[in-house]
Amino acid sequence: MTKSIFFLVLFLTITGSLKSNPITNIETKNGDSTSRWSNDKAQKWYAQQPWLRGCNFNPSTAINQLEMWQAESFDPVTINRELGWAKNIGMNCMRVYLHHLAWEINPSGFKARMKKYLKIADKNDIKTIFVFLDDCWNPTYTAGKQPEPKPGVHNSGWVKDPGDLLNQNPLIINTLELYVKDILTTFKNDRRILLWDLYNEPGVYNEQSLKLLTSAFKWGRFVNPSQPLTSAVFSTRNSAINSFQVNNSDVITYHNYDDPSEHIQAIDTLKRYNRPLLCTEYMARKHNSLFSNIMPLLKKNHIAAINWGLVAGKSNTKYAWDEPIADGTEPKLWFHEIFYSDGRPYKQDEVDLIKRLSESKY
């Protein structure tokens, strides 16, 4: 399938079920009812934001979400240093993954670490998008010390949430409900949080993923946070999931690692829904998705620009998805990331561009 057809199919699969049932009139714990934000409310919220630009962030010392958030490996010193580098080049938001297992071990300790992270981010003038669930990469995981990176392998230690437990343990849904509701309730009015991304790239578990996505939005509507709820469109593999995402997200988020000609087709497709657009994953140098050709395009179209990766580290995302380098040799072209672990820019011209775009007006 060519990419142009890809986006035509994306539009048709979404619009073909445009009237699929959005979640509405969910009763909150206060006895009120809430539903998806109106277009007007979503646009007014977005108009209050600056142009949003930032990264998907985990500190270079963490191989995955568990290593970032578990008590024994939480690293505020590195987080502060690396968010400072982001601030210095003009970035103002980060997308950060959580994991239910770190919460399950000690909910109060987990939330205390979230508060510490938010304090650091706020000191650096950075707002945060938190991500709850995730269907990407390794399907199993354990608490405690996380594995060391596999040399030259992209995201070798990243873990799904809840992963294979979704099929293996039906009771996990109860834990996930408690987790999502607890976090949302605790932080529902926190101005440092930009929005909530309920489920990253759902679909690996087919109907189970759709059921969990539906449940996540029900939990979110029940709590009714002041921040918008979303889940990003990223693929045409499951039209039911695509349709659900665009019909239930307060603001539309999407992922695109293609070149400018293909990326603009995605933008034109999603603009038809008359909602704020936030690109929450982009920038893969091998695919000609670059700061130089995509970031200006996003700014011109008033779309948030949130690339994958800030500092090269244990996640190994400077290596391409499909090109492992077994001996761990430095790739000739980094796939993601902006900085070396000592703070040197990978490409000075990219950093200069990000600064210029951040300082200029729409």
Contacts in CASP RR format, 6 or more apart in sequence:
PFRMAT RR
TARGET T0000
AUTHOR 0000-0000-0000
METHOD contacts of the structure
MODEL  1
MTKSIFFLVLFLTITGSLKSNPITNIETKNGDSTSRWSNDKAQKWYAQQP
WLRGCNFNPSTAINQLEMWQAESFDPVTINRELGWAKNIGMNCMRVYLHH
LAWEINPSGFKARMKKYLKIADKNDIKTIFVFLDDCWNPTYTAGKQPEPK
PGVHNSGWVKDPGDLLNQNPLIINTLELYVKDILTTFKNDRRILLWDLYN
EPGVYNEQSLKLLTSAFKWGRFVNPSQPLTSAVFSTRNSAINSFQVNNSD
VITYHNYDDPSEHIQAIDTLKRYNRPLLCTEYMARKHNSLFSNIMPLLKK
NHIAAINWGLVAGKSNTKYAWDEPIADGTEPKLWFHEIFYSDGRPYKQDE
VDLIKRLSESKY
1 9 0 8 1.000
3 258 0 8 1.000
3 262 0 8 1.000
3 265 0 8 1.000
4 262 0 8 1.000
4 265 0 8 1.000
6 236 0 8 1.000
6 262 0 8 1.000
7 262 0 8 1.000
7 265 0 8 1.000
7 266 0 8 1.000
7 269 0 8 1.000
9 236 0 8 1.000
10 233 0 8 1.000
10 236 0 8 1.000
10 242 0 8 1.000
10 266 0 8 1.000
10 269 0 8 1.000
11 269 0 8 1.000
11 272 0 8 1.000
13 236 0 8 1.000
13 239 0 8 1.000
13 242 0 8 1.000
13 243 0 8 1.000
14 233 0 8 1.000
14 239 0 8 1.000
14 242 0 8 1.000
14 243 0 8 1.000
14 246 0 8 1.000
14 269 0 8 1.000
15 272 0 8 1.000
16 239 0 8 1.000
16 243 0 8 1.000
17 239 0 8 1.000
17 240 0 8 1.000
17 243 0 8 1.000
18 243 0 8 1.000
18 247 0 8 1.000
20 240 0 8 1.000
20 243 0 8 1.000
20 244 0 8 1.000
20 247 0 8 1.000
21 247 0 8 1.000
22 35 0 8 1.000
22 36 0 8 1.000
22 247 0 8 1.000
22 248 0 8 1.000
23 35 0 8 1.000
23 36 0 8 1.000
23 214 0 8 1.000
23 217 0 8 1.000
23 218 0 8 1.000
23 221 0 8 1.000
23 248 0 8 1.000
24 35 0 8 1.000
24 36 0 8 1.000
25 33 0 8 1.000
25 34 0 8 1.000
25 35 0 8 1.000
26 33 0 8 1.000
26 34 0 8 1.000
26 35 0 8 1.000
26 218 0 8 1.000
26 220 0 8 1.000
26 221 0 8 1.000
26 222 0 8 1.000
27 33 0 8 1.000
27 222 0 8 1.000
28 34 0 8 1.000
28 221 0 8 1.000
28 222 0 8 1.000
28 223 0 8 1.000
28 224 0 8 1.000
29 222 0 8 1.000
29 223 0 8 1.000
32 224 0 8 1.000
34 221 0 8 1.000
34 222 0 8 1.000
34 224 0 8 1.000
35 221 0 8 1.000
36 221 0 8 1.000
36 247 0 8 1.000
36 248 0 8 1.000
36 249 0 8 1.000
36 250 0 8 1.000
37 45 0 8 1.000
37 228 0 8 1.000
37 250 0 8 1.000
37 251 0 8 1.000
39 274 0 8 1.000
39 275 0 8 1.000
41 250 0 8 1.000
42 228 0 8 1.000
42 250 0 8 1.000
42 251 0 8 1.000
42 275 0 8 1.000
42 276 0 8 1.000
43 274 0 8 1.000
43 275 0 8 1.000
43 276 0 8 1.000
45 228 0 8 1.000
45 250 0 8 1.000
45 251 0 8 1.000
45 276 0 8 1.000
46 251 0 8 1.000
46 276 0 8 1.000
49 194 0 8 1.000
50 92 0 8 1.000
51 299 0 8 1.000
51 302 0 8 1.000
51 304 0 8 1.000
51 305 0 8 1.000
51 358 0 8 1.000
51 362 0 8 1.000
52 92 0 8 1.000
52 93 0 8 1.000
52 127 0 8 1.000
52 194 0 8 1.000
52 278 0 8 1.000
52 304 0 8 1.000
52 305 0 8 1.000
52 306 0 8 1.000
53 90 0 8 1.000
53 91 0 8 1.000
53 92 0 8 1.000
53 93 0 8 1.000
53 295 0 8 1.000
53 299 0 8 1.000
53 304 0 8 1.000
53 305 0 8 1.000
53 306 0 8 1.000
53 354 0 8 1.000
53 357 0 8 1.000
53 358 0 8 1.000
54 86 0 8 1.000
54 91 0 8 1.000
54 92 0 8 1.000
54 93 0 8 1.000
54 94 0 8 1.000
54 95 0 8 1.000
54 305 0 8 1.000
54 306 0 8 1.000
54 307 0 8 1.000
55 86 0 8 1.000
55 91 0 8 1.000
55 94 0 8 1.000
55 95 0 8 1.000
55 306 0 8 1.000
55 307 0 8 1.000
55 308 0 8 1.000
55 309 0 8 1.000
55 310 0 8 1.000
55 338 0 8 1.000
56 94 0 8 1.000
56 95 0 8 1.000
56 96 0 8 1.000
56 97 0 8 1.000
56 280 0 8 1.000
56 281 0 8 1.000
56 306 0 8 1.000
56 307 0 8 1.000
56 308 0 8 1.000
56 309 0 8 1.000
56 310 0 8 1.000
57 82 0 8 1.000
57 83 0 8 1.000
57 86 0 8 1.000
57 94 0 8 1.000
57 95 0 8 1.000
57 96 0 8 1.000
57 309 0 8 1.000
57 310 0 8 1.000
58 64 0 8 1.000
58 65 0 8 1.000
58 68 0 8 1.000
58 96 0 8 1.000
58 97 0 8 1.000
58 315 0 8 1.000
59 68 0 8 1.000
59 75 0 8 1.000
59 78 0 8 1.000
59 79 0 8 1.000
59 82 0 8 1.000
59 311 0 8 1.000
60 78 0 8 1.000
60 82 0 8 1.000
60 311 0 8 1.000
60 312 0 8 1.000
60 313 0 8 1.000
60 314 0 8 1.000
60 315 0 8 1.000
60 341 0 8 1.000
61 67 0 8 1.000
61 73 0 8 1.000
61 75 0 8 1.000
61 78 0 8 1.000
61 313 0 8 1.000
61 314 0 8 1.000
62 68 0 8 1.000
62 73 0 8 1.000
62 75 0 8 1.000
62 314 0 8 1.000
62 315 0 8 1.000
63 146 0 8 1.000
63 147 0 8 1.000
63 148 0 8 1.000
63 149 0 8 1.000
63 156 0 8 1.000
63 157 0 8 1.000
63 158 0 8 1.000
63 314 0 8 1.000
63 315 0 8 1.000
64 99 0 8 1.000
64 141 0 8 1.000
64 146 0 8 1.000
64 157 0 8 1.000
64 158 0 8 1.000
64 159 0 8 1.000
64 315 0 8 1.000
65 97 0 8 1.000
65 98 0 8 1.000
65 99 0 8 1.000
65 102 0 8 1.000
65 134 0 8 1.000
65 158 0 8 1.000
65 159 0 8 1.000
65 161 0 8 1.000
66 73 0 8 1.000
66 99 0 8 1.000
66 101 0 8 1.000
66 102 0 8 1.000
66 141 0 8 1.000
66 143 0 8 1.000
66 144 0 8 1.000
66 146 0 8 1.000
66 159 0 8 1.000
67 73 0 8 1.000
67 146 0 8 1.000
67 314 0 8 1.000
68 74 0 8 1.000
68 75 0 8 1.000
68 96 0 8 1.000
68 97 0 8 1.000
69 98 0 8 1.000
69 99 0 8 1.000
69 102 0 8 1.000
69 110 0 8 1.000
69 113 0 8 1.000
69 114 0 8 1.000
70 102 0 8 1.000
70 105 0 8 1.000
70 143 0 8 1.000
70 144 0 8 1.000
71 105 0 8 1.000
71 106 0 8 1.000
71 109 0 8 1.000
71 113 0 8 1.000
72 144 0 8 1.000
72 145 0 8 1.000
73 145 0 8 1.000
73 146 0 8 1.000
74 113 0 8 1.000
74 116 0 8 1.000
76 116 0 8 1.000
76 117 0 8 1.000
76 120 0 8 1.000
79 117 0 8 1.000
79 120 0 8 1.000
80 120 0 8 1.000
80 123 0 8 1.000
80 124 0 8 1.000
82 310 0 8 1.000
82 311 0 8 1.000
82 339 0 8 1.000
83 94 0 8 1.000
83 120 0 8 1.000
83 121 0 8 1.000
83 124 0 8 1.000
83 126 0 8 1.000
84 124 0 8 1.000
85 310 0 8 1.000
85 311 0 8 1.000
85 339 0 8 1.000
85 343 0 8 1.000
86 94 0 8 1.000
86 124 0 8 1.000
86 126 0 8 1.000
86 310 0 8 1.000
87 124 0 8 1.000
87 125 0 8 1.000
87 126 0 8 1.000
89 338 0 8 1.000
89 351 0 8 1.000
89 354 0 8 1.000
89 355 0 8 1.000
89 358 0 8 1.000
90 354 0 8 1.000
90 355 0 8 1.000
90 358 0 8 1.000
90 359 0 8 1.000
91 126 0 8 1.000
91 354 0 8 1.000
91 358 0 8 1.000
92 125 0 8 1.000
92 126 0 8 1.000
92 127 0 8 1.000
92 358 0 8 1.000
93 126 0 8 1.000
93 127 0 8 1.000
93 128 0 8 1.000
93 129 0 8 1.000
93 194 0 8 1.000
93 304 0 8 1.000
93 306 0 8 1.000
94 121 0 8 1.000
94 126 0 8 1.000
94 127 0 8 1.000
94 128 0 8 1.000
94 129 0 8 1.000
94 306 0 8 1.000
94 310 0 8 1.000
95 128 0 8 1.000
95 129 0 8 1.000
95 131 0 8 1.000
95 197 0 8 1.000
95 280 0 8 1.000
95 281 0 8 1.000
95 306 0 8 1.000
96 117 0 8 1.000
96 128 0 8 1.000
96 129 0 8 1.000
96 130 0 8 1.000
96 131 0 8 1.000
97 130 0 8 1.000
97 131 0 8 1.000
97 134 0 8 1.000
97 161 0 8 1.000
97 200 0 8 1.000
98 114 0 8 1.000
98 130 0 8 1.000
98 131 0 8 1.000
98 132 0 8 1.000
98 161 0 8 1.000
98 183 0 8 1.000
99 141 0 8 1.000
99 159 0 8 1.000
99 161 0 8 1.000
100 132 0 8 1.000
100 161 0 8 1.000
100 162 0 8 1.000
100 175 0 8 1.000
100 176 0 8 1.000
100 179 0 8 1.000
101 141 0 8 1.000
101 143 0 8 1.000
101 161 0 8 1.000
102 110 0 8 1.000
102 143 0 8 1.000
103 110 0 8 1.000
103 111 0 8 1.000
103 179 0 8 1.000
103 182 0 8 1.000
103 183 0 8 1.000
104 175 0 8 1.000
104 179 0 8 1.000
105 143 0 8 1.000
107 179 0 8 1.000
107 182 0 8 1.000
111 182 0 8 1.000
111 183 0 8 1.000
111 186 0 8 1.000
114 130 0 8 1.000
114 183 0 8 1.000
114 187 0 8 1.000
117 128 0 8 1.000
118 128 0 8 1.000
118 187 0 8 1.000
118 190 0 8 1.000
118 192 0 8 1.000
118 193 0 8 1.000
121 127 0 8 1.000
121 128 0 8 1.000
121 192 0 8 1.000
122 192 0 8 1.000
127 192 0 8 1.000
127 193 0 8 1.000
127 194 0 8 1.000
128 192 0 8 1.000
128 193 0 8 1.000
128 194 0 8 1.000
129 193 0 8 1.000
129 194 0 8 1.000
129 195 0 8 1.000
129 196 0 8 1.000
129 197 0 8 1.000
129 280 0 8 1.000
129 306 0 8 1.000
130 183 0 8 1.000
130 187 0 8 1.000
130 193 0 8 1.000
130 196 0 8 1.000
130 197 0 8 1.000
131 197 0 8 1.000
131 198 0 8 1.000
131 200 0 8 1.000
132 161 0 8 1.000
132 179 0 8 1.000
132 180 0 8 1.000
132 183 0 8 1.000
132 196 0 8 1.000
132 197 0 8 1.000
132 198 0 8 1.000
132 199 0 8 1.000
132 216 0 8 1.000
133 161 0 8 1.000
133 162 0 8 1.000
133 176 0 8 1.000
133 198 0 8 1.000
133 199 0 8 1.000
133 200 0 8 1.000
133 202 0 8 1.000
133 212 0 8 1.000
133 213 0 8 1.000
133 216 0 8 1.000
134 159 0 8 1.000
134 160 0 8 1.000
134 161 0 8 1.000
134 199 0 8 1.000
134 200 0 8 1.000
134 201 0 8 1.000
135 160 0 8 1.000
135 163 0 8 1.000
135 199 0 8 1.000
135 200 0 8 1.000
135 201 0 8 1.000
135 202 0 8 1.000
135 203 0 8 1.000
135 204 0 8 1.000
135 205 0 8 1.000
135 209 0 8 1.000
136 155 0 8 1.000
136 158 0 8 1.000
136 160 0 8 1.000
136 200 0 8 1.000
136 201 0 8 1.000
136 204 0 8 1.000
137 155 0 8 1.000
137 157 0 8 1.000
137 158 0 8 1.000
137 159 0 8 1.000
137 160 0 8 1.000
138 157 0 8 1.000
138 158 0 8 1.000
138 159 0 8 1.000
138 160 0 8 1.000
139 159 0 8 1.000
139 160 0 8 1.000
139 163 0 8 1.000
139 164 0 8 1.000
139 204 0 8 1.000
140 159 0 8 1.000
140 163 0 8 1.000
140 164 0 8 1.000
141 159 0 8 1.000
141 160 0 8 1.000
146 157 0 8 1.000
147 156 0 8 1.000
147 157 0 8 1.000
148 314 0 8 1.000
149 156 0 8 1.000
149 157 0 8 1.000
149 313 0 8 1.000
149 314 0 8 1.000
149 315 0 8 1.000
149 316 0 8 1.000
150 156 0 8 1.000
150 157 0 8 1.000
150 316 0 8 1.000
150 324 0 8 1.000
151 325 0 8 1.000
151 326 0 8 1.000
151 327 0 8 1.000
151 328 0 8 1.000
152 316 0 8 1.000
152 319 0 8 1.000
152 324 0 8 1.000
152 325 0 8 1.000
152 326 0 8 1.000
152 327 0 8 1.000
152 328 0 8 1.000
152 329 0 8 1.000
153 316 0 8 1.000
153 319 0 8 1.000
153 324 0 8 1.000
154 316 0 8 1.000
154 317 0 8 1.000
154 319 0 8 1.000
154 320 0 8 1.000
154 321 0 8 1.000
154 324 0 8 1.000
154 335 0 8 1.000
155 315 0 8 1.000
155 316 0 8 1.000
155 317 0 8 1.000
156 316 0 8 1.000
157 315 0 8 1.000
158 315 0 8 1.000
160 204 0 8 1.000
162 172 0 8 1.000
162 176 0 8 1.000
162 212 0 8 1.000
163 204 0 8 1.000
163 205 0 8 1.000
165 172 0 8 1.000
166 172 0 8 1.000
166 205 0 8 1.000
166 208 0 8 1.000
166 209 0 8 1.000
166 212 0 8 1.000
167 205 0 8 1.000
167 208 0 8 1.000
173 212 0 8 1.000
173 215 0 8 1.000
176 212 0 8 1.000
176 215 0 8 1.000
176 216 0 8 1.000
177 215 0 8 1.000
177 219 0 8 1.000
180 198 0 8 1.000
180 216 0 8 1.000
180 219 0 8 1.000
180 220 0 8 1.000
181 219 0 8 1.000
181 220 0 8 1.000
181 222 0 8 1.000
181 223 0 8 1.000
184 196 0 8 1.000
184 219 0 8 1.000
184 220 0 8 1.000
184 223 0 8 1.000
184 225 0 8 1.000
185 223 0 8 1.000
187 193 0 8 1.000
187 225 0 8 1.000
188 223 0 8 1.000
188 224 0 8 1.000
188 225 0 8 1.000
188 226 0 8 1.000
188 227 0 8 1.000
189 225 0 8 1.000
189 226 0 8 1.000
190 227 0 8 1.000
193 227 0 8 1.000
194 227 0 8 1.000
195 227 0 8 1.000
195 228 0 8 1.000
195 229 0 8 1.000
195 230 0 8 1.000
195 250 0 8 1.000
195 251 0 8 1.000
195 278 0 8 1.000
196 220 0 8 1.000
196 225 0 8 1.000
196 227 0 8 1.000
196 228 0 8 1.000
196 229 0 8 1.000
196 230 0 8 1.000
197 230 0 8 1.000
197 231 0 8 1.000
197 232 0 8 1.000
197 253 0 8 1.000
197 280 0 8 1.000
198 213 0 8 1.000
198 216 0 8 1.000
198 217 0 8 1.000
198 220 0 8 1.000
198 229 0 8 1.000
198 230 0 8 1.000
198 231 0 8 1.000
199 209 0 8 1.000
199 212 0 8 1.000
199 213 0 8 1.000
199 216 0 8 1.000
199 231 0 8 1.000
200 231 0 8 1.000
200 232 0 8 1.000
201 232 0 8 1.000
201 234 0 8 1.000
201 235 0 8 1.000
201 255 0 8 1.000
202 209 0 8 1.000
202 210 0 8 1.000
202 212 0 8 1.000
202 213 0 8 1.000
202 231 0 8 1.000
202 238 0 8 1.000
202 241 0 8 1.000
203 209 0 8 1.000
203 210 0 8 1.000
203 237 0 8 1.000
203 238 0 8 1.000
203 241 0 8 1.000
205 212 0 8 1.000
206 238 0 8 1.000
209 238 0 8 1.000
209 241 0 8 1.000
210 238 0 8 1.000
210 240 0 8 1.000
210 241 0 8 1.000
210 244 0 8 1.000
213 231 0 8 1.000
213 241 0 8 1.000
213 244 0 8 1.000
213 245 0 8 1.000
214 244 0 8 1.000
216 231 0 8 1.000
217 229 0 8 1.000
217 231 0 8 1.000
217 244 0 8 1.000
217 248 0 8 1.000
220 229 0 8 1.000
221 229 0 8 1.000
228 249 0 8 1.000
228 250 0 8 1.000
228 251 0 8 1.000
229 248 0 8 1.000
229 249 0 8 1.000
229 250 0 8 1.000
230 245 0 8 1.000
230 249 0 8 1.000
230 250 0 8 1.000
230 251 0 8 1.000
230 252 0 8 1.000
230 253 0 8 1.000
230 278 0 8 1.000
231 245 0 8 1.000
231 248 0 8 1.000
231 249 0 8 1.000
231 253 0 8 1.000
232 245 0 8 1.000
232 253 0 8 1.000
232 254 0 8 1.000
232 255 0 8 1.000
232 280 0 8 1.000
232 281 0 8 1.000
233 242 0 8 1.000
233 245 0 8 1.000
233 246 0 8 1.000
233 252 0 8 1.000
233 253 0 8 1.000
233 254 0 8 1.000
233 255 0 8 1.000
233 270 0 8 1.000
234 254 0 8 1.000
234 255 0 8 1.000
234 281 0 8 1.000
235 242 0 8 1.000
236 242 0 8 1.000
246 252 0 8 1.000
246 270 0 8 1.000
246 273 0 8 1.000
249 275 0 8 1.000
250 275 0 8 1.000
251 275 0 8 1.000
251 276 0 8 1.000
251 277 0 8 1.000
251 278 0 8 1.000
252 270 0 8 1.000
252 273 0 8 1.000
252 275 0 8 1.000
252 276 0 8 1.000
252 277 0 8 1.000
252 278 0 8 1.000
253 277 0 8 1.000
253 278 0 8 1.000
253 279 0 8 1.000
253 280 0 8 1.000
254 266 0 8 1.000
254 270 0 8 1.000
254 277 0 8 1.000
254 278 0 8 1.000
254 279 0 8 1.000
254 280 0 8 1.000
255 279 0 8 1.000
255 280 0 8 1.000
255 281 0 8 1.000
255 282 0 8 1.000
256 262 0 8 1.000
256 263 0 8 1.000
256 266 0 8 1.000
256 279 0 8 1.000
256 281 0 8 1.000
256 282 0 8 1.000
256 289 0 8 1.000
257 281 0 8 1.000
257 282 0 8 1.000
257 283 0 8 1.000
257 284 0 8 1.000
257 287 0 8 1.000
257 289 0 8 1.000
258 266 0 8 1.000
258 287 0 8 1.000
258 288 0 8 1.000
258 289 0 8 1.000
259 287 0 8 1.000
259 288 0 8 1.000
259 289 0 8 1.000
259 293 0 8 1.000
260 288 0 8 1.000
260 293 0 8 1.000
260 294 0 8 1.000
260 297 0 8 1.000
263 282 0 8 1.000
263 289 0 8 1.000
263 294 0 8 1.000
263 297 0 8 1.000
264 297 0 8 1.000
267 277 0 8 1.000
267 297 0 8 1.000
267 301 0 8 1.000
267 303 0 8 1.000
270 277 0 8 1.000
271 277 0 8 1.000
271 301 0 8 1.000
277 301 0 8 1.000
277 302 0 8 1.000
277 303 0 8 1.000
277 304 0 8 1.000
278 303 0 8 1.000
278 304 0 8 1.000
278 306 0 8 1.000
279 298 0 8 1.000
279 303 0 8 1.000
279 304 0 8 1.000
279 305 0 8 1.000
279 306 0 8 1.000
280 304 0 8 1.000
280 306 0 8 1.000
281 306 0 8 1.000
281 307 0 8 1.000
281 308 0 8 1.000
282 289 0 8 1.000
282 294 0 8 1.000
282 298 0 8 1.000
282 305 0 8 1.000
282 306 0 8 1.000
282 307 0 8 1.000
282 308 0 8 1.000
283 289 0 8 1.000
283 290 0 8 1.000
283 291 0 8 1.000
283 294 0 8 1.000
283 307 0 8 1.000
283 308 0 8 1.000
283 309 0 8 1.000
283 336 0 8 1.000
284 308 0 8 1.000
284 320 0 8 1.000
284 335 0 8 1.000
284 336 0 8 1.000
285 333 0 8 1.000
285 334 0 8 1.000
285 335 0 8 1.000
285 336 0 8 1.000
286 320 0 8 1.000
286 323 0 8 1.000
286 333 0 8 1.000
286 335 0 8 1.000
290 350 0 8 1.000
291 307 0 8 1.000
291 350 0 8 1.000
291 353 0 8 1.000
291 354 0 8 1.000
292 349 0 8 1.000
292 350 0 8 1.000
292 353 0 8 1.000
294 305 0 8 1.000
295 305 0 8 1.000
295 307 0 8 1.000
295 353 0 8 1.000
295 354 0 8 1.000
295 357 0 8 1.000
296 357 0 8 1.000
298 304 0 8 1.000
298 305 0 8 1.000
299 305 0 8 1.000
299 357 0 8 1.000
299 362 0 8 1.000
302 362 0 8 1.000
307 336 0 8 1.000
307 338 0 8 1.000
308 317 0 8 1.000
308 336 0 8 1.000
309 315 0 8 1.000
309 317 0 8 1.000
309 336 0 8 1.000
309 337 0 8 1.000
309 338 0 8 1.000
310 337 0 8 1.000
310 338 0 8 1.000
310 339 0 8 1.000
311 337 0 8 1.000
311 338 0 8 1.000
311 339 0 8 1.000
311 340 0 8 1.000
311 341 0 8 1.000
311 343 0 8 1.000
312 318 0 8 1.000
312 334 0 8 1.000
312 337 0 8 1.000
312 339 0 8 1.000
312 340 0 8 1.000
312 341 0 8 1.000
312 346 0 8 1.000
313 337 0 8 1.000
313 341 0 8 1.000
317 335 0 8 1.000
317 336 0 8 1.000
317 337 0 8 1.000
318 331 0 8 1.000
318 334 0 8 1.000
318 335 0 8 1.000
318 336 0 8 1.000
318 337 0 8 1.000
318 346 0 8 1.000
319 325 0 8 1.000
319 328 0 8 1.000
319 331 0 8 1.000
319 335 0 8 1.000
320 331 0 8 1.000
320 335 0 8 1.000
321 335 0 8 1.000
323 331 0 8 1.000
325 331 0 8 1.000
334 346 0 8 1.000
337 346 0 8 1.000
338 345 0 8 1.000
338 346 0 8 1.000
338 350 0 8 1.000
338 351 0 8 1.000
338 354 0 8 1.000
339 345 0 8 1.000
339 346 0 8 1.000
340 346 0 8 1.000
345 351 0 8 1.000
END
